[in-house]
């Protein structure tokens, strides 16, 4: 009745700074750029693994948000399946884009 597969995936913690007291409000453009480049580098590396279909980066800050580390960090997960909700949202966005493109074509 159900599909099954071996457990496979990736879960990484991206430490954003060596300063434990650092906050995003004090972040320079260069610090933000470095974090975004780290995200890109990790995504590009994981995309080489053909088993992964979905990669998500998220950040939670503070214990109220579920963070278990006090150090400023983000997390990345990679899974072999695209979550149903994400697939539905992407398909809906694509359908809307296709609809708008058709309407634009007929309007000219």
C-alpha distances in whole Angstrom, upper triangle without the diagonal:
4,7,10,13,17,18,21,23,27,29,32,35,38,41,43,47,49,50,49,50,50,48,47,50,52,50,52,51,51,49,46,47,46,43,42,42,41,37,38,39,36,33,35,34,31,30,31,28,26,23,24,23,24,27,28,32,33,36,36,40,41,39,39,36,35,37,37,40,43,44,43,40,37,33,31,27,25,22,19,18,20,19,18,21,23,22,22,26,27,25,28,30,30,30,33,35,35,36,39,40,40,42,44,45,45,48,50
4,6,10,13,15,17,20,23,25,29,32,34,38,40,43,45,47,45,47,46,45,43,46,49,47,49,48,48,45,43,43,42,39,38,39,37,34,34,35,32,30,31,31,27,27,28,25,23,19,20,19,20,23,25,28,29,32,33,36,38,36,36,33,31,33,34,36,39,40,39,36,33,29,27,24,22,18,16,14,16,16,15,19,20,19,20,23,24,23,26,28,28,29,31,33,33,34,37,38,38,41,43,43,44,47,49
4,7,11,13,15,17,21,23,26,30,32,36,38,41,43,45,44,46,45,43,42,45,47,45,47,46,45,43,41,41,40,37,36,36,34,31,32,32,29,27,28,28,24,23,24,21,19,16,17,16,18,21,23,26,28,31,32,35,37,36,36,33,31,32,33,35,38,39,38,34,31,28,25,21,19,15,13,12,14,15,15,18,19,18,20,23,23,22,25,27,27,28,31,32,32,34,36,37,37,40,42,42,43,46,48
4,7,9,12,14,18,20,24,27,30,34,36,39,41,43,41,44,43,42,41,44,46,44,46,45,44,42,40,40,39,36,35,35,33,30,31,31,27,26,27,26,22,22,23,20,18,14,16,16,17,20,22,25,27,30,31,34,36,34,35,32,30,31,31,33,36,36,36,33,30,26,24,20,18,14,12,12,15,15,16,20,20,19,22,24,24,24,27,29,29,30,33,34,34,36,38,39,40,42,44,44,46,48,50
4,6,8,12,15,18,21,25,28,31,34,37,38,41,39,42,41,40,39,43,44,42,44,42,42,40,38,37,36,33,32,32,30,28,28,28,24,23,24,23,19,19,20,16,15,11,13,14,16,18,20,23,25,28,29,33,34,33,34,31,29,29,29,31,35,34,34,30,28,24,21,18,15,12,9,10,14,15,17,20,20,19,22,25,24,25,28,29,29,30,33,34,34,36,39,39,40,42,44,44,46,48,50
4,6,10,13,16,19,23,26,29,32,35,36,38,37,40,39,39,38,42,43,41,42,42,41,38,37,36,35,32,31,31,29,26,27,26,23,22,23,21,18,19,19,15,15,11,13,15,16,18,20,23,25,27,29,32,33,32,33,30,28,28,28,29,33,32,32,29,26,23,20,17,14,12,10,12,16,17,19,22,22,22,25,27,26,27,30,31,31,33,35,36,36,39,41,41,42,45,46,47,49,51,52
4,7,10,13,16,19,22,26,28,31,33,35,34,36,36,35,35,38,40,37,39,38,38,35,33,33,32,29,29,29,26,24,25,24,21,20,22,20,16,18,18,14,15,11,12,14,14,16,17,20,21,24,25,28,29,28,30,27,24,24,24,25,29,29,29,25,23,19,17,13,12,9,9,11,15,15,18,21,20,21,24,25,25,26,29,30,30,32,35,35,36,38,40,40,42,44,45,46,48,50,51
4,7,10,13,17,20,23,26,29,30,33,32,34,33,33,32,36,37,35,36,35,34,32,30,30,29,26,25,25,23,20,21,20,17,16,18,16,12,14,14,11,11,8,9,11,12,13,15,17,19,22,24,27,28,28,29,26,24,23,23,24,28,27,27,23,21,17,14,11,9,7,7,10,13,15,18,20,19,20,23,24,23,25,28,29,29,31,33,33,34,37,38,38,40,43,43,44,47,48,49
4,7,10,14,16,20,22,25,27,29,29,31,30,30,29,32,34,31,33,32,31,28,27,27,25,22,22,22,19,17,18,17,14,13,15,13,10,12,13,10,11,8,7,10,10,10,12,14,16,18,20,23,25,25,26,23,21,21,21,21,25,24,23,20,17,13,10,7,5,5,7,10,12,13,17,19,17,18,22,22,21,24,26,26,27,29,31,31,33,35,36,37,39,41,41,42,45,46,47
4,6,10,13,16,19,22,23,26,25,28,27,27,26,29,30,28,29,29,27,25,24,24,22,19,19,19,16,14,15,15,11,11,13,11,8,11,13,10,13,11,9,11,10,9,10,11,14,16,18,21,23,23,25,22,19,18,18,18,22,20,20,16,14,10,8,5,5,7,10,12,14,15,19,20,18,20,23,23,22,25,27,27,28,31,32,32,33,36,37,37,40,42,42,43,46,47,48
4,7,10,13,16,19,20,23,22,24,23,23,23,26,27,25,27,27,26,23,22,22,20,17,17,18,15,13,15,15,11,12,15,13,11,14,16,14,16,14,12,14,12,10,10,10,11,13,15,17,19,19,21,18,16,15,14,15,18,17,17,13,11,7,6,4,7,9,12,14,15,16,20,20,18,21,24,23,23,26,28,27,28,31,33,32,34,37,37,38,40,42,42,44,47,47,49
4,6,10,12,15,17,19,19,21,20,21,20,24,24,22,24,24,22,20,19,19,17,14,15,15,12,11,13,13,9,11,14,12,11,14,16,15,18,16,14,16,14,11,10,9,11,12,14,16,18,19,21,18,16,14,14,13,16,14,14,10,8,6,5,6,9,12,15,17,18,19,22,22,21,23,26,25,24,28,29,29,30,33,34,33,35,38,38,39,41,43,43,44,47,48,49
4,6,9,12,14,16,15,18,17,17,17,21,21,19,21,21,20,17,16,18,15,12,14,15,11,11,14,13,11,13,16,15,14,17,19,18,21,20,18,19,17,13,12,10,10,10,11,13,15,16,19,16,14,11,11,10,12,11,10,7,6,5,6,9,12,15,19,20,21,21,24,24,22,25,28,26,26,29,31,30,31,34,35,34,37,39,39,40,43,44,44,46,48,49,50
4,6,9,11,14,14,16,14,15,15,18,19,16,18,18,17,13,13,14,11,8,11,11,8,8,12,11,9,12,15,14,14,17,19,19,22,22,19,20,18,14,12,9,10,10,12,13,16,17,20,17,16,13,14,11,13,10,9,5,5,6,8,11,14,17,21,22,22,22,26,25,23,26,28,27,26,30,31,30,31,34,34,34,36,39,38,39,42,43,43,45,47,48,48
4,6,8,10,10,13,11,13,13,17,16,14,16,17,16,12,13,14,11,9,12,13,10,11,14,14,12,15,18,17,18,21,22,23,26,25,23,24,21,18,16,13,12,11,12,12,14,17,19,17,16,13,13,10,11,7,6,4,7,9,11,14,17,21,24,26,26,26,29,28,26,29,32,30,29,33,34,32,34,37,37,36,39,42,41,41,45,46,45,47,50,50,51
4,7,9,10,12,9,10,10,14,13,10,12,13,12,8,9,11,9,6,10,11,9,10,14,14,13,16,18,18,19,22,24,24,27,27,24,25,22,19,17,13,13,11,13,12,15,17,20,17,17,14,15,12,12,8,6,5,7,10,13,16,19,23,26,27,27,27,30,29,26,29,32,29,29,33,34,32,33,37,36,35,38,41,40,40,44,44,43,46,49,48,49
4,5,7,9,7,10,11,14,12,10,12,14,12,8,10,12,10,9,13,14,12,14,17,17,16,19,21,21,22,25,27,27,31,31,28,29,26,22,20,17,16,14,15,14,16,19,21,19,19,16,16,13,12,8,7,8,11,14,16,20,23,26,30,31,30,31,34,33,30,33,35,33,33,37,37,35,37,40,40,39,42,44,43,43,47,48,47,49,52,51,52
4,6,9,8,12,13,16,14,13,15,17,15,12,14,16,13,13,16,17,15,17,20,19,19,22,24,23,24,27,29,29,33,32,30,32,29,25,23,20,19,17,17,16,17,19,22,21,21,17,17,13,12,8,8,10,13,16,19,22,25,28,32,33,33,33,37,35,33,36,39,36,36,40,41,39,41,44,43,42,46,48,47,47,51,51,50,53,56,55,56
4,5,5,9,12,14,12,12,14,17,15,12,14,17,15,14,18,19,17,19,22,22,22,24,27,26,27,30,32,32,36,35,32,34,31,27,25,21,20,17,17,15,15,18,21,20,20,17,17,13,11,8,8,11,14,17,20,24,27,31,34,35,35,34,38,36,34,37,39,37,37,41,41,39,41,45,44,43,46,48,47,48,51,52,51,53,56,55,56
4,6,9,12,14,13,13,16,19,18,15,16,19,17,16,19,21,19,20,23,23,22,25,28,27,28,31,32,33,36,35,32,33,30,27,24,21,19,15,15,12,12,15,17,17,17,14,14,10,7,5,7,10,14,17,20,23,27,30,33,34,34,33,36,35,33,37,38,36,37,40,41,39,41,44,44,43,46,48,47,48,52,52,51,54,57,56,57
4,7,10,11,10,12,15,18,18,15,16,19,18,17,20,22,20,21,25,25,25,27,30,30,30,33,35,35,38,37,34,35,32,28,26,22,20,16,15,12,12,15,17,17,18,15,15,12,9,8,8,12,15,18,22,25,29,32,36,36,35,35,37,36,34,37,39,37,37,41,41,39,42,45,44,43,47,48,47,48,51,52,51,54,56,55,56
4,7,9,7,8,11,14,14,11,12,16,15,13,17,19,18,19,22,23,22,24,27,27,28,30,33,33,36,36,32,33,30,26,23,20,18,14,14,12,12,16,18,17,18,15,16,13,10,8,7,10,13,17,20,24,27,30,34,35,33,33,36,34,32,35,37,34,35,38,38,36,39,42,41,40,44,45,44,45,48,49,48,50,53,52,53
4,5,6,7,11,13,14,11,11,15,15,13,16,19,18,18,21,23,22,24,27,28,28,30,33,33,36,35,32,32,29,25,22,18,16,13,12,10,11,15,16,15,17,14,16,14,11,10,7,11,13,16,20,23,26,30,33,33,32,31,34,31,30,33,34,32,32,36,36,34,36,39,38,37,41,42,41,42,46,46,45,48,50,49,50
4,5,5,9,11,12,9,9,12,13,11,13,16,16,16,19,21,21,22,25,26,26,28,31,32,34,34,30,30,27,23,20,16,14,11,12,10,13,16,17,15,18,15,18,16,14,12,9,11,12,16,18,22,25,28,32,32,30,29,32,29,27,31,32,29,29,33,33,31,33,36,35,34,37,39,37,38,42,42,41,44,46,45,46
4,6,9,11,13,11,11,14,16,14,16,19,19,19,22,24,24,25,28,29,30,31,34,35,37,37,34,33,30,26,23,20,18,15,15,13,14,18,18,17,20,18,21,19,16,15,12,14,16,19,22,25,28,31,35,35,33,32,34,31,30,33,34,31,31,35,34,32,35,37,36,35,39,40,38,39,43,43,41,44,47,46,47
4,6,10,12,10,10,14,14,14,16,19,19,20,22,24,24,26,28,29,30,32,35,36,38,38,35,35,31,28,25,21,20,17,17,15,17,20,21,20,22,20,22,19,17,15,12,15,17,21,23,27,30,33,36,37,35,34,37,34,32,36,37,34,34,38,37,35,37,40,38,38,41,43,41,42,45,45,44,47,49,48,49
4,7,8,6,7,10,11,10,13,15,15,16,19,20,21,23,25,26,27,29,31,32,35,35,32,32,29,25,22,19,18,15,16,15,17,21,22,20,22,20,22,19,17,15,12,13,15,18,21,24,27,30,34,34,32,32,35,33,30,33,35,32,31,35,35,33,35,38,36,35,39,40,38,39,43,43,42,44,47,46,46
4,5,5,6,9,10,11,13,14,16,17,19,20,22,23,25,26,28,29,31,33,36,36,33,33,30,26,24,21,20,18,20,18,21,25,26,24,26,23,25,22,20,18,15,16,17,21,22,26,29,32,35,36,34,34,37,34,32,35,36,33,32,36,36,33,35,38,37,35,39,41,38,39,43,43,41,44,47,45,46
4,5,5,6,9,10,11,12,14,15,16,18,20,21,22,24,26,27,29,31,34,34,31,31,28,25,23,20,20,18,20,20,23,26,27,25,27,24,27,24,23,20,16,17,17,21,22,25,27,31,34,34,32,33,35,33,30,33,34,31,30,34,34,31,32,36,34,33,36,38,36,36,40,40,38,40,43,42,42
4,5,5,6,9,10,10,12,14,15,16,18,20,21,22,24,26,28,30,32,33,30,31,28,24,23,20,20,19,21,21,24,27,28,26,27,25,26,24,22,19,16,16,17,20,21,25,27,30,33,34,32,33,36,34,31,34,35,33,31,35,35,32,34,37,36,34,37,40,38,38,41,42,40,42,45,44,44
4,5,5,6,9,10,11,13,14,15,17,19,20,21,23,25,27,28,31,32,29,29,26,23,21,17,17,16,18,17,20,23,25,23,24,21,23,20,19,15,12,13,14,17,19,22,24,28,31,32,31,31,34,32,30,32,34,31,31,34,35,32,34,37,36,34,38,40,38,38,42,43,41,43,46,46,46
4,5,5,6,9,10,11,12,14,16,17,18,20,21,23,25,27,29,30,27,27,24,20,18,15,15,14,16,16,19,23,24,21,22,20,22,20,19,16,12,12,12,15,17,20,22,26,29,30,28,28,31,29,26,29,31,28,27,31,31,28,30,33,32,31,34,36,34,35,38,39,37,40,43,42,42
4,5,5,6,9,10,10,12,14,15,16,18,20,21,23,25,28,29,26,26,23,20,18,15,16,16,19,19,22,26,27,24,25,23,25,22,22,19,15,15,14,17,17,21,22,26,29,29,28,29,31,30,27,29,31,28,27,30,31,28,29,33,32,30,33,35,34,34,37,38,36,38,42,41,41
4,5,5,6,9,10,10,12,14,15,17,18,20,22,24,27,28,25,25,23,19,18,15,16,16,19,19,22,25,27,24,25,22,23,20,20,17,14,13,13,15,16,19,21,25,28,29,28,29,32,30,27,30,32,29,28,32,33,30,31,35,34,32,35,38,36,36,40,41,39,41,44,44,44
4,5,5,6,9,10,11,12,14,15,17,18,21,22,25,25,22,23,20,16,15,11,12,12,15,15,19,22,23,20,21,18,20,17,17,14,11,10,9,12,12,16,18,22,25,26,25,25,29,27,24,27,29,27,26,29,30,28,29,33,32,31,34,36,35,35,39,40,38,40,43,43,44
4,5,5,6,9,10,11,12,14,15,16,19,21,23,24,21,21,18,15,13,11,12,13,16,17,21,24,25,21,22,20,22,20,20,17,14,12,11,13,12,16,17,21,23,24,23,24,27,25,22,24,27,24,23,26,27,25,26,29,29,27,30,33,31,31,35,36,35,37,40,40,40
4,5,5,6,9,10,10,12,14,15,17,19,22,23,20,21,19,15,15,13,15,16,19,20,24,26,28,25,25,23,24,22,22,19,16,14,13,14,14,17,18,21,24,25,24,25,28,27,24,26,28,26,24,28,29,27,27,31,31,29,31,34,33,33,36,38,36,38,41,41,41
4,5,5,6,9,10,11,12,14,16,18,21,21,19,20,18,14,14,11,13,14,17,18,22,24,26,23,23,20,21,19,20,17,14,12,10,11,11,14,15,19,22,23,23,24,27,27,23,26,28,26,25,28,30,28,28,32,32,31,33,36,35,35,38,40,38,40,43,43,44
4,6,5,6,9,10,11,12,15,16,19,19,16,17,14,11,10,8,10,12,15,17,21,23,24,21,21,19,20,19,20,17,14,11,9,9,8,11,12,16,19,20,19,20,24,23,20,22,25,23,21,25,26,24,25,29,29,27,30,33,32,32,35,37,36,37,40,41,41
4,6,5,6,9,10,10,13,15,17,19,16,16,14,11,11,10,13,15,19,21,24,27,28,24,24,22,24,22,24,21,18,15,13,13,11,13,13,17,19,20,19,21,24,24,20,22,25,23,21,24,26,23,24,27,28,26,28,31,30,30,33,35,34,35,39,39,39
4,6,5,6,9,10,11,14,17,18,16,17,16,13,13,12,15,17,21,22,26,28,29,26,26,23,24,23,24,21,19,16,14,14,12,14,14,17,19,21,21,23,26,26,23,24,27,26,23,27,29,27,27,30,31,29,31,34,34,33,36,38,37,38,42,42,42
4,6,5,6,9,10,12,15,15,13,15,13,10,11,10,13,15,18,21,24,25,27,24,23,21,22,20,22,19,17,14,12,11,8,10,10,14,16,18,18,20,24,24,21,22,25,24,22,26,28,26,26,30,31,29,31,34,34,34,37,39,38,39,42,43,43
4,5,5,6,9,10,13,13,11,11,10,7,9,9,13,15,19,22,25,26,28,24,23,22,23,22,24,22,19,16,13,12,9,10,9,12,14,16,15,18,21,21,18,19,22,21,19,22,24,23,23,26,27,26,28,31,31,30,33,35,35,36,39,40,40
4,6,5,7,10,12,14,12,13,12,10,12,13,17,19,23,25,28,30,31,28,27,25,27,25,27,25,22,19,17,15,12,13,12,14,16,18,17,20,23,24,20,21,24,23,21,23,26,24,24,27,28,27,28,31,31,30,33,36,35,36,39,40,40
4,6,6,8,11,13,11,13,13,11,14,14,17,20,23,26,28,30,32,28,27,25,26,25,27,24,22,19,17,15,12,13,11,14,15,18,18,21,24,25,22,23,26,25,23,26,28,27,27,30,31,30,31,35,35,34,37,39,38,39,42,43,44
4,5,6,9,9,7,10,10,8,11,12,16,19,22,24,27,28,30,26,25,24,24,24,26,24,22,19,16,14,10,10,8,10,11,14,15,18,21,22,19,20,23,23,21,23,26,25,25,28,30,28,30,33,33,33,36,38,38,38,41,43,43
4,5,7,9,7,8,9,8,12,14,17,20,24,27,30,31,32,28,27,26,27,27,29,27,25,21,18,16,13,12,9,11,11,13,14,17,20,21,18,18,22,21,19,21,24,23,22,25,27,26,27,30,31,30,32,35,35,35,38,40,40
4,6,9,8,11,12,12,15,17,21,24,27,30,33,34,35,31,30,29,29,29,31,29,27,24,21,19,15,15,12,13,13,15,17,20,23,24,21,21,25,25,22,24,27,26,25,28,30,29,30,33,34,33,35,38,37,38,41,42,42
4,5,6,9,11,11,15,17,20,23,26,29,32,33,34,30,29,28,28,28,31,29,27,24,21,18,15,13,10,10,10,13,15,18,21,23,20,20,24,24,22,24,27,27,26,29,31,30,30,34,35,34,36,39,39,39,42,44,44
4,6,8,11,12,16,19,22,25,28,31,34,35,36,32,31,30,30,30,33,32,30,27,24,21,17,15,11,11,9,11,13,17,20,22,19,18,22,23,21,22,25,25,24,27,29,28,28,32,33,32,34,37,37,37,40,42,42
4,7,9,11,15,18,21,24,26,30,32,33,34,30,28,28,28,29,32,31,29,26,23,19,16,13,9,8,5,9,12,15,17,20,18,17,21,22,20,21,25,25,24,27,29,29,29,32,34,33,35,38,38,39,41,43,44
4,6,7,11,14,17,21,23,27,29,30,30,27,25,25,26,26,29,28,26,23,19,16,13,10,6,5,4,7,9,12,15,17,15,15,18,19,17,19,22,22,22,24,27,26,27,30,31,31,33,35,36,36,39,41,42
4,7,10,14,17,20,23,27,29,30,30,27,26,26,27,27,30,29,27,24,20,17,13,11,7,6,5,5,6,10,12,14,12,11,15,16,14,15,19,19,18,21,23,23,23,26,28,27,29,32,32,33,36,37,38
4,7,10,13,17,19,23,26,27,27,23,22,22,24,24,27,26,24,20,17,14,10,8,6,5,6,6,5,8,11,12,9,10,14,14,12,15,17,17,17,20,22,22,23,26,27,27,29,31,32,33,35,37,38
4,7,10,14,17,20,23,24,24,21,20,20,21,21,24,22,20,17,13,11,7,6,4,7,9,10,9,10,14,14,11,13,16,15,14,17,19,18,19,22,24,23,25,28,28,28,31,33,33,34,37,38,39
4,6,10,13,17,20,21,21,17,17,16,18,19,21,20,18,14,10,8,6,5,7,9,12,12,10,11,14,13,11,13,16,15,14,18,19,18,19,23,23,23,25,28,28,29,31,33,33,35,37,38,39
4,7,10,14,17,18,19,15,15,14,16,16,18,17,14,11,7,6,4,7,9,12,15,15,14,14,17,16,14,17,19,17,17,20,22,20,22,25,25,25,28,30,30,30,33,35,34,36,39,39,40
4,7,10,13,15,15,11,12,11,14,14,15,15,12,9,6,5,6,9,12,14,18,17,16,15,18,16,15,18,20,18,18,22,22,21,23,26,26,26,29,31,31,32,35,36,36,38,40,40,42
4,7,10,12,13,9,10,8,12,11,12,12,9,7,5,6,9,11,15,18,21,21,19,19,21,19,18,21,23,21,21,25,25,24,27,29,29,29,32,34,33,34,38,38,38,40,43,43,44
4,7,8,9,6,7,6,9,10,10,11,9,8,7,8,12,14,17,19,23,23,21,20,23,21,20,23,24,23,24,27,27,26,29,32,31,31,34,36,35,37,40,40,40,43,45,45,47
4,7,8,6,7,6,9,9,8,9,8,8,9,11,15,17,21,23,27,27,25,24,26,24,23,27,28,26,27,31,30,29,32,35,34,34,37,39,38,40,43,43,43,46,48,47,49
4,5,6,7,5,8,8,7,9,9,11,12,14,17,19,23,25,29,29,28,26,28,26,26,30,31,29,30,34,33,32,35,38,37,37,41,42,41,43,46,46,46,49,51,50,52
4,5,5,5,6,8,8,11,12,13,14,15,18,20,24,25,29,29,28,26,28,26,26,30,31,29,31,34,34,34,37,39,38,39,42,43,43,45,48,48,48,51,53,52,54
4,5,7,10,12,12,15,15,15,16,16,20,21,25,26,30,29,28,25,27,25,25,29,29,28,30,33,32,32,35,37,36,37,40,41,41,43,46,46,46,49,51,50,52
4,6,9,11,12,14,13,13,12,13,16,17,21,23,26,25,24,22,24,22,22,25,26,24,26,29,29,29,32,34,33,34,37,38,38,40,42,43,43,46,48,47,49
4,6,9,11,13,13,12,12,12,15,16,20,21,25,24,23,21,23,22,22,25,26,25,27,30,30,30,33,35,35,35,38,40,40,41,44,44,45,47,49,49,51
4,6,7,9,10,9,10,10,14,15,19,21,25,25,24,22,25,24,23,27,28,27,28,31,32,31,34,36,36,36,39,41,41,42,45,45,46,48,50,50,52
4,7,9,11,10,11,12,15,16,20,22,25,26,26,24,27,26,26,29,31,30,31,34,35,34,36,39,39,39,42,44,44,45,48,49,49,51,54,54,55
4,5,8,8,10,11,15,17,20,23,26,27,27,26,29,28,27,30,32,31,32,35,36,35,37,40,40,40,43,45,44,46,49,49,49,52,54,54,55
4,6,8,11,13,17,19,23,26,30,30,30,29,32,30,29,33,34,33,33,37,37,36,39,42,41,41,44,46,45,47,50,50,50,53,55,55,56
4,6,10,12,16,18,22,25,29,30,29,29,32,30,29,32,34,32,33,37,37,36,38,41,41,40,43,45,44,46,49,49,49,51,54,54,55
4,7,10,14,17,21,24,28,28,27,27,30,28,27,30,32,30,30,34,34,33,35,38,37,37,40,42,41,42,45,46,45,48,50,50,51
4,7,10,13,17,20,24,25,24,24,27,26,24,27,29,27,27,31,32,30,32,35,35,35,38,40,39,40,43,44,43,46,48,48,49
4,7,10,14,17,21,21,20,20,23,22,20,23,25,23,23,27,28,27,28,32,31,31,34,36,36,36,40,41,40,42,45,45,46
4,7,10,13,17,18,17,17,21,20,18,21,23,22,22,25,27,26,27,30,31,30,33,35,35,36,39,40,40,42,45,45,46
4,7,10,14,15,14,15,19,18,16,19,21,20,20,23,25,24,25,28,29,28,31,33,33,34,37,38,38,40,42,43,44
4,7,10,11,12,12,16,16,14,16,19,19,18,22,23,23,24,27,28,28,30,32,33,33,36,38,38,40,42,43,44
4,7,9,10,11,15,16,14,15,18,18,17,20,23,22,23,26,27,27,28,31,32,32,35,37,37,38,41,42,43
4,5,7,9,13,14,13,13,17,18,17,19,22,22,22,25,27,27,28,31,32,32,34,36,37,38,40,42,43
4,7,10,13,15,14,13,17,18,17,18,21,22,22,24,27,27,27,30,32,32,33,36,37,37,40,41,43
4,6,9,12,10,10,13,15,14,15,18,19,19,21,24,24,25,27,29,29,31,33,34,35,37,39,40
4,6,8,7,6,10,11,10,12,15,16,16,18,20,21,22,24,25,26,28,30,31,32,34,36,37
4,6,5,6,9,10,11,12,14,16,17,18,20,21,23,24,26,27,29,30,32,33,35,36,38
4,5,5,6,9,10,11,12,14,15,16,18,20,21,22,24,26,27,28,30,31,33,34,37
4,5,5,6,9,10,11,12,14,15,16,18,20,21,23,24,26,27,29,30,32,33,35
4,5,5,6,9,10,11,12,14,15,16,18,20,21,22,24,26,27,29,30,31,33
4,6,5,6,8,10,11,12,14,15,16,18,20,21,22,24,26,27,29,30,32
4,6,5,6,9,10,10,12,14,15,16,18,20,21,22,24,26,27,28,31
4,5,5,6,9,10,11,12,14,15,16,18,20,21,22,24,26,27,29
4,5,5,6,9,10,11,12,14,15,16,18,20,21,23,24,26,27
4,5,5,6,9,10,10,12,14,15,16,18,20,21,23,24,26
4,5,5,6,9,10,10,12,14,15,16,18,20,21,22,25
4,5,5,6,9,10,11,12,14,15,16,18,20,21,23
4,5,5,6,9,10,10,12,14,15,16,18,20,22
4,5,5,6,9,10,11,12,14,15,17,18,20
4,5,5,6,9,10,10,12,14,15,16,19
4,5,5,6,9,10,10,12,14,15,17
4,6,5,6,9,10,11,12,14,16
4,5,5,6,9,10,11,12,15
4,5,5,6,9,10,10,13
4,5,5,6,9,10,11
4,5,5,6,9,10
4,5,5,6,9
4,6,5,7
4,6,6
4,6
4
